[in-house]
Amino acid sequence: MLVTHQERPWSEFQLPGGGVDPGESPLTALYREVFEETGWHIARPRRIGAFRRFTYMPEYDLWAEKLCTIYMAQPIRAHGPAQEDNHLALWMPHERARRELGNPGDRAFVARYCG
């Protein structure tokens, strides 16, 4: 499983992702965010579900409710390192991801869809 490790504001393993920019479709955002955070291009994304979570966003100094949409996709090719600061792309066995991903929603989807 392709994950990212973000060092700041706290050390955490995450599924690649992020926000949808104004005027951008959710799928376009998915391709962009995966590339920015991992350096990989993906193909054939398939939406497998969504969940809500509340989290502190230190860059904005506020608490936010996030709607997290989870996709499974095929990795195509790495085009270099992650473009986003403090992100390192890692391949991790599903079993380890189920234990180490930073938020419970991500861990639940890995447990449900990856055994």
C-alpha positions as CSV (number, residue, x, y, z in Angstrom):
1,M,0.0,0.0,0.0
2,L,1.3,3.4,-0.9
3,V,1.3,5.7,2.1
4,T,3.0,9.0,3.0
5,H,4.9,9.8,6.1
6,Q,4.5,13.5,7.2
7,E,7.0,14.7,9.8
8,R,5.3,18.0,10.7
9,P,3.3,19.2,12.5
10,W,3.5,15.7,14.1
11,S,5.0,12.5,12.8
12,E,2.3,10.4,11.2
13,F,1.7,7.8,8.4
14,Q,-1.3,8.8,6.2
15,L,-3.1,7.7,3.1
16,P,-2.3,10.2,0.3
17,G,-4.9,12.9,0.0
18,G,-5.9,16.5,0.6
19,G,-8.4,19.2,-0.4
20,V,-10.2,20.0,-3.6
21,D,-9.1,23.3,-5.0
22,P,-11.7,25.8,-6.2
23,G,-13.0,24.8,-9.7
24,E,-11.3,21.4,-9.4
25,S,-13.3,18.1,-9.6
26,P,-12.8,15.5,-6.8
27,L,-11.1,13.1,-9.2
28,T,-8.7,15.7,-10.5
29,A,-7.8,16.6,-6.9
30,L,-7.2,12.9,-6.2
31,Y,-4.7,12.6,-9.1
32,R,-3.0,15.9,-8.1
33,E,-2.8,15.1,-4.4
34,V,-1.4,11.6,-4.9
35,F,1.2,13.0,-7.2
36,E,2.1,15.9,-4.9
37,E,2.4,13.7,-1.8
38,T,4.0,10.6,-3.3
39,G,5.5,11.4,-6.8
40,W,3.4,8.6,-8.2
41,H,0.8,8.6,-11.0
42,I,-2.2,6.4,-10.6
43,A,-4.9,4.9,-12.8
44,R,-8.4,3.5,-12.5
45,P,-9.4,5.0,-9.2
46,R,-12.5,3.3,-7.6
47,R,-14.4,5.0,-4.8
48,I,-14.9,2.6,-1.9
49,G,-16.5,4.9,0.7
50,A,-16.3,8.0,2.8
51,F,-16.2,9.1,6.4
52,R,-16.2,12.3,8.4
53,R,-13.6,13.3,10.9
54,F,-12.8,16.2,13.1
55,T,-9.2,17.4,13.2
56,Y,-7.1,20.3,14.1
57,M,-5.5,22.2,11.2
58,P,-2.5,24.0,12.6
59,E,-1.8,25.9,9.3
60,Y,-5.2,27.6,9.8
61,D,-5.3,27.4,13.6
62,L,-8.8,25.9,13.7
63,W,-10.7,22.7,14.1
64,A,-12.4,21.4,11.0
65,E,-14.8,18.7,10.0
66,K,-13.4,16.9,7.0
67,L,-15.3,14.6,4.6
68,C,-12.7,12.0,3.6
69,T,-13.5,10.0,0.4
70,I,-11.4,6.8,0.0
71,Y,-10.4,5.4,-3.3
72,M,-8.4,2.4,-4.4
73,A,-6.3,2.9,-7.5
74,Q,-3.6,1.2,-9.5
75,P,-0.1,2.7,-9.2
76,I,1.4,3.4,-12.6
77,R,4.8,4.9,-12.2
78,A,6.9,7.0,-9.8
79,H,8.0,10.3,-11.3
80,G,10.4,11.3,-8.5
81,P,10.1,12.1,-4.9
82,A,7.0,13.7,-3.2
83,Q,6.7,17.4,-4.2
84,E,5.1,18.5,-0.9
85,D,7.4,19.4,1.9
86,N,7.6,17.0,4.8
87,H,6.1,14.1,2.8
88,L,7.9,10.9,2.1
89,A,6.2,8.2,0.0
90,L,6.5,4.6,1.4
91,W,5.3,1.2,0.4
92,M,3.8,-0.5,3.4
93,P,2.2,-4.0,3.9
94,H,-1.5,-3.8,4.5
95,E,-1.1,-5.3,8.0
96,R,1.3,-2.6,9.0
97,A,-0.8,0.2,7.6
98,R,-3.8,-1.2,9.5
99,R,-1.8,-0.6,12.7
100,E,0.2,2.5,11.9
101,L,-2.0,4.9,9.9
102,G,-2.6,8.1,11.9
103,N,-6.4,8.3,11.9
104,P,-9.0,5.7,12.8
105,G,-11.0,6.2,9.6
106,D,-8.0,5.3,7.3
107,R,-7.2,2.3,9.5
108,A,-10.8,1.1,9.3
109,F,-10.9,1.2,5.5
110,V,-7.6,-0.7,5.3
111,A,-8.9,-3.3,7.6
112,R,-12.2,-3.7,5.7
113,Y,-10.9,-3.7,2.1
114,C,-7.4,-5.2,2.5
115,G,-8.1,-8.0,4.9
